[in-house]
Amino acid sequence: MTDSTLFRRWLLALAVVVTALAGLTGCASQDIGSYAAERPTLDLARYFNGKVIAHGIFQDRSGQVVRRFTVDMEGRWEGNQGVLDEHFSYSDGTKDRRIWRLTKHADGRYTGTADDVVGTATGQTSGNAFYWTYTLRLPVDGNVYEVRFDDWMYLMDERVMLNRATMSKLGVRLGEVTLSFTKPAP
C-alpha cells in the first residue's frame, strides 16, 4: 500500500468521524424559533421585574443530586436596562450573590454581564422560551473553573417558569441545574 493510499484512507476515516460528530451535535441542540407559537409569551423584563423566588438542584453527570439551593431575586428595569439581584442559599448553609446587568434588544434578544461571568451572556426569547448561554467562573474546593452554561427557560404561566441548564467544560458535560421560578401572587 502506498503512502498516498494510506493518506486517502486516513482522510476518508477523518471525514466519516467529522460527519458523525456534526450529525450528533445537530441532533442535540434545540431551535429557539420552534417555540414561537407557544404561550404565554415570555418577556424577561416583565417576568423579572420585582420579587421572584427559585428552588433548584445541581445534578452531576450520573444524575446524583449533589447540591440544593434557593434563590431570592429582585429585578428592576428602566427602559431596556435591567438589574437582577440574586441571593443564593445552599443546603450546606453557604450563601452567594450574583448581580446581573441586563440589556433588552430588538427581536427578543438579551445580553447580560455579572462579576463572575466571563465576557457577555447572550440570549434570545421566542414564544414562551428563552435560551441563554454564558461562561461562569465557578469556585470549587479552592479552585476557580470557567464553566459554560446553556440555559433553557420555559414560562409555564404568569407566575411559574422552569429552567434547565447544562454545565460543560471544553465540550464535556459536567452536570445539570434545574430551577423552578415563582413570582408571588398579586
Beta strands, then each sheet from edge to edge (+ up, - down):
strand 1: 50-60
strand 2: 65-78
strand 3: 81-90
strand 4: 95-104
strand 5: 109-113
strand 6: 117-126
strand 7: 129-140
strand 8: 143-155
strand 9: 160-169
strand 10: 172-182
sheet 1: 1+ 2- 3+ 4- 5+ 6- 7+ 8- 9+ 10- 1+
end
